[in-house]
Amino acid sequence: MKIGSMLLKVILALVVIIGISSCTKPGSITVAQSNVDYYTCTMHPSVHSKTPGKCPICSMDLVPVLQKVANDTGAKDNSGKGTPGAMTDNGSMGSMGSMGSMSIPSANQPPGNKPGEFSVPVERQQQIGVTYAAAERRPIQLSIRSVGVLEPDQAKIFEYVARVDGYIQDLKVTSPGEQVNAGEPLVTIYSPDLRSTEQELVNLLNERDRGGSRASLDQVIESSKQRLRQWNVSDQEINALEKSRKAAETLVLRSPFAGVVEDVPMKQGMSVKMGDRLLGVMDLSRLWLWADFYENEVGLLRVGQKLDISFPAFPGKKFEGQIGAIDRRLDAMKRTTRVRVDLDNPQDELRPGMFANVELKIDGGEGLTVPVDAVLPTGSRSLVFVDKGAGKLEPRFIRVGRSFSRTDSNGAEASYDEVLEGLTEGERVVSSANFLIDAESRIQGALKTWDVESETKEKSPASLSQSPKAPLGQSAVPAFESVLAAYDRIHESLAKDQIGGVAAQAVSLRASIRQLVSSSPELMKEEGYRNALAKLRRTAEGFDARNLEDARAQFGFFSADLIAFLKVYPALVDDPIYTITCPMWKESPAQWVQTTAQVKNPFLGKQMPDCGQVSGPLQALK
């Protein structure tokens, strides 16, 4: 009985184990793995791996991309449940939550989607916080801010210089800042030469009074008076001399206007020679404010424009000035120009040397605008996502103008971009969470589809006939190779986080571009080549290598102009040229060129050296 009882228990245990194992799905994981085409990174779609792991660029977990095209609810297995964390080959992901639950059609779009469009279910948009804003026409109120320093009005400074040899007999003012009134004595100079000249005038006056030749004496007397005037002797003192007929031994210098003493370099009792500086007087009732404005703001400046000015010394108080002059020169390093603002100082509270904050408000009329947050800068272009209804979105590149801010009825400040091309009034665009939308659309390939359409349009026979590409002349090849060599050395330094030597290479880059200009006289006759090269040269002249961040930003601007130049005038070199884009860099255009496909990121350096999406090569023309 005991053996039978034990045997029965063993049989029951086997039945339970077999039952449990029959309820499992041993093949589900295998099936899920067999559906995986490859693994990719949501931030760097160019990364493809056959096995799961980490992204070599940003170290995020790789996401599986399934082979089958699924519907909008995600990839389904035979049981009807989504594969967790999986992404279909159309770019959608399984039940990961957040962005992973989005469903985006594949590059082979279903009939309901136009090329370049993709779908994000409305409920998923709500979960990730997608909001929309309409492209509307608004008054464009531009505001330009700068800083400046107060200086005296150069027309209201009087410098006293000794015009006669002598000695300082008496100083009425002794230190800078002393207030003086118009006509107030400042300094007394003893001069034997002055006495002899005044005595000569007295003798001539006496001779005329005794009945001498009046016509000839009047001329000589006037010449003597004019000599005294040149020595800063006033007309009042000359008239007094005519009446008293007593020559003075001292010269009294008086203030020409009410103001303050600038400085007093002389001391009482010192000897002075002709040309020595005695002291200076300033009238501070009107001051100059010199402010720096950037190159892209110069076109908005006009003489006579009113500005609002504030000073840290007077918090909460506003002053008004007017542009009096605009310097026609541009600082090659700072890329700024100086603007003179005339500022009244009736209360005598402003002082030379004070720092000031300047704001110029300009009415730019009315234009089509979208919120700044709706625009994604991609380097060379700006991207928005247009709402097509029913969860469909269209990535669209637009051309934007200036950014501006305005205050709404609730007192909140909002920033907008002026739209010059690419949108029509009333179209709705994604205004928040667009970075997540952008990442998903890149995984899907919607942007790639849009780029292909744009490039096809640009390369159509009509467009090619309008802007023919021309190869560089043979004489320009060595100079252009020098440009690329200097550019490559700067790129290598930035990729290694090294600022040393970049300034010297920037000088070499500018010299190579100047040589390129002089070595291609025939091509310089062509307007397109001349304009493209002039833009490249201007950007190189403004290359600022004072610190690593500024150098990287300037490198991005120069690279954008270089890529535009290469697209029209490919270099005569043996190696192909690759264009690489960094999706993480936002401070300037985020593209650069290399002669190899191995990414060396100049913007992020050693922090993320392999971050970049390679396109090309742009094969050099023979």
Protein Blocks (a to p, Z undefined) as FASTA:
>chain_A
ZZmmmmmmmmmmmmmmmmmmmmpcfklmmmmmmmpmbdcdfklmmbccfbdcddfklopa
cddddfbdcdfkbpcdfkopacehiacfkopacdebpjllpccddfbdcfkbcghiacdd
fklmmmnopacdddddddddddddddddddddfklcccdddfbdcddfbdfbfbehiacd
ehiafbdcddfklmmmmmmmmmmmmmmmnopafklmmmmmmmmmmmmmmnopafklmmmm
mmnopacfbdcdddfbdcddfbdcbcehiacdehiafbdcddfkbccddddddfklmmmp
cehiacddddfklghiacddddfbdcfbdcfklopacdddddddfkopacghiacddddd
ddebjaddddfklpccehjaccddddebjhiacddddddddddddddfkopacdddddfb
hpaehiacdfehklmmmmmmmmnommmmmmmmmmmmmmpmklmmmmccddddfklmmmmm
mmmmmmmmmmmmmmnopaghklmmmmmmmmmmmmmmmmmmmlmmpmklmmmmmmmmmmmm
mpcckbmklmmmmmmmmmmmmmmmmmmmccddfbdcdddddfkbckbccbdcdfbfbdcd
fklmmmlmmgccdedjddddZZ
